[in-house]
């Protein structure tokens, strides 16, 4: 039975770490969205997509 207990101890430790990571990630997203409006973030993403699609070689006809 001890191996089951060890498994659950490890599971809860990992679960706790994941919760902490998720909390800090969502906090940083909230902070960044406070400084940068959503339109700005979407604009940056659109520029990146345009840069990638324009850098692809055009297929000869």
Residue frames relative to the residue before (quaternion, step in Angstrom):
aa qw qx qy qz dx dy dz
X 1.0000 0.0000 0.0000 0.0000 0.00 0.00 0.00
X 0.5732 0.6243 -0.3869 0.3635 3.59 1.12 -0.54
X 0.6339 0.5358 -0.3524 0.4323 3.61 1.04 -0.66
X 0.6025 0.5370 -0.3550 0.4718 3.58 1.14 -0.57
X 0.6476 0.5142 -0.3157 0.4653 3.57 0.98 -0.86
X 0.6413 0.5171 -0.3240 0.4651 3.59 0.98 -0.83
X 0.6212 0.5440 -0.3390 0.4508 3.57 1.00 -0.83
X 0.6995 0.4725 -0.2779 0.4585 3.57 0.85 -0.99
X 0.6052 0.5418 -0.3557 0.4623 3.58 1.08 -0.66
X 0.6573 0.4919 -0.3059 0.4821 3.57 0.94 -0.89
X 0.6389 0.5418 -0.3252 0.4387 3.57 0.95 -0.91
X 0.6967 0.4711 -0.2866 0.4588 3.58 0.85 -0.94
X 0.6122 0.5328 -0.3533 0.4654 3.60 1.07 -0.67
X 0.6730 0.4836 -0.2943 0.4760 3.59 0.90 -0.95
X 0.6366 0.5364 -0.3207 0.4518 3.57 0.98 -0.90
X 0.6491 0.5177 -0.3070 0.4652 3.58 0.99 -0.88
X 0.6469 0.5162 -0.3123 0.4665 3.58 0.99 -0.87
X 0.6519 0.5143 -0.3161 0.4590 3.57 0.95 -0.88
X 0.6350 0.5244 -0.3307 0.4610 3.59 0.99 -0.79
X 0.6605 0.5023 -0.3079 0.4653 3.58 0.95 -0.89
X 0.6476 0.5124 -0.3183 0.4656 3.59 0.97 -0.87
X 0.6592 0.5136 -0.3086 0.4544 3.57 0.93 -0.91
X 0.6440 0.5263 -0.3194 0.4541 3.56 0.99 -0.85
X 0.6887 0.4701 -0.2922 0.4682 3.59 0.87 -0.90
X 0.6258 0.5318 -0.3384 0.4594 3.58 1.08 -0.70
X 0.6809 0.4707 -0.2976 0.4757 3.59 0.88 -0.90
X 0.6049 0.5433 -0.3548 0.4616 3.60 1.09 -0.65
X 0.6844 0.4757 -0.2991 0.4645 3.60 0.88 -0.89
X 0.6148 0.5300 -0.3500 0.4677 3.61 1.11 -0.61
X 0.6424 0.5116 -0.3211 0.4718 3.57 1.00 -0.84
X 0.6545 0.5096 -0.3142 0.4618 3.60 0.94 -0.89
X 0.6881 0.4714 -0.3005 0.4626 3.61 0.85 -0.92
X 0.6554 0.4903 -0.3330 0.4682 3.61 1.01 -0.65
X 0.5855 0.5535 -0.3729 0.4602 3.58 1.21 -0.39
X 0.7162 0.4296 -0.2524 0.4888 3.58 0.99 -0.84
X 0.7750 0.2165 -0.1180 0.5819 3.58 1.01 -0.82
X 0.3819 -0.7172 0.5255 0.2524 3.60 -0.68 1.00
X 0.6723 -0.5254 0.3455 0.3906 3.56 -1.21 0.57
X 0.6171 0.5586 -0.3501 0.4297 3.60 1.00 -0.77
X 0.6414 0.5250 -0.3208 0.4584 3.58 1.02 -0.81
X 0.6561 0.5034 -0.3093 0.4695 3.58 0.93 -0.92
X 0.6652 0.4890 -0.3040 0.4754 3.60 0.92 -0.89
X 0.6271 0.5403 -0.3306 0.4534 3.59 1.06 -0.73
X 0.6431 0.5105 -0.3152 0.4759 3.58 0.99 -0.85
X 0.6464 0.5106 -0.3181 0.4693 3.59 0.96 -0.88
X 0.6518 0.5194 -0.3161 0.4533 3.60 0.95 -0.87
X 0.6312 0.5245 -0.3238 0.4708 3.59 1.02 -0.81
X 0.6496 0.5121 -0.3170 0.4640 3.59 0.97 -0.85
X 0.6489 0.5080 -0.3174 0.4692 3.60 0.96 -0.86
X 0.6488 0.5136 -0.3162 0.4640 3.60 0.96 -0.88
X 0.6488 0.5211 -0.3208 0.4524 3.59 0.96 -0.84
X 0.6651 0.4931 -0.3043 0.4710 3.58 0.95 -0.85
X 0.7019 0.4665 -0.2890 0.4540 3.60 0.84 -0.92
X 0.6677 0.4865 -0.3159 0.4666 3.62 1.06 -0.60
X 0.6459 0.5237 -0.3282 0.4481 3.60 1.17 -0.52
X 0.5441 0.5996 -0.4122 0.4176 3.59 1.24 -0.27
X 0.4883 -0.6722 0.4586 0.3153 3.61 -0.89 0.85
X 0.4226 -0.6994 0.5116 0.2656 3.55 -0.93 0.88
X 0.4659 -0.6924 0.4781 0.2738 3.56 -0.99 0.86
X 0.4366 -0.6983 0.4903 0.2853 3.62 -0.82 0.90
X 0.4532 -0.6983 0.4865 0.2651 3.57 -1.01 0.84
